[in-house]
């Protein structure tokens, strides 16, 4: 059989997937847990404290907000890096929609994704202590999307413990 | 003395200011309280629960987020209108700034205003139960700016108890 670029890519992806599976192999992946990392939507996250808003340009064209649990909020406020184990960040994203009541404003339309980062240096030693989960309608998205998380965070924000969002004072 | 349009406008503004002063006359205005309404920045508001993000177009060009105290959050979740007495909403606003780490994103720059709405039907009978405060660097802005709050909320969102922001689910 002749090797092809596609085959090489497929092998690479499989390799990443297998390495990731080893990370999460200590326990079975819970229902609705993200591939690779086994991260689930944390209970009660919608009531967590607010870190910062953001806007994502088209084509996504979203309004976003990061919330965090108390461990992470404390670290943010104290300027502690790296984030301690137990820190959890959740990013809510919504389609950006023109306000019908106040023309200068755009406001949240339909929710799109919920993205989670969990710090657990024992569980995620191969991803700088972070586990990632991306969810649509409460269900994790596929392996391919989860394979993009780590490289982007490592490539852009390694000096902020791989976390993009800063606390909005 | 000949009356002028400018003079007529000045008289009207003075009249509004006087009527407003009567609303707040029951007790002396606390330090750092808003003119007209006597609303102060509520203690601990930065840790309140998150309602929704928004973006304000140029020239303000801001990212915003509304937080609320537990009374208001409960009303939002239960769909209770009008908001009960004791509800407090706080809107944080920041200059919108290009992310240097992730090109598609804009993120909070310098904070601009913090805007507060307090529901107290006894204290604010002439403004549908709401008191307003707009703060820059922790200090309330002037009377003229506070005179704009009520008319805009009445004109645009009287069917949502004079509150623009909806809960982002």
Interface residues (C-beta under 8 A of the other chain):
Chain A: X46 X47 X48 X49 X50 X52 X53 X54 X55 X56 X57 X60 X63 X64 X65 X67 X73 X92 X94 X96 X99 X101 X102 X104 X105 X106 X107 X108 X111 X152 X156 X157 X164 X165 X166 X168 X169
Chain B: X46 X47 X48 X49 X50 X52 X53 X54 X55 X56 X57 X60 X63 X64 X65 X67 X73 X92 X94 X96 X99 X101 X102 X104 X105 X106 X107 X108 X111 X152 X156 X157 X164 X165 X166 X168 X169
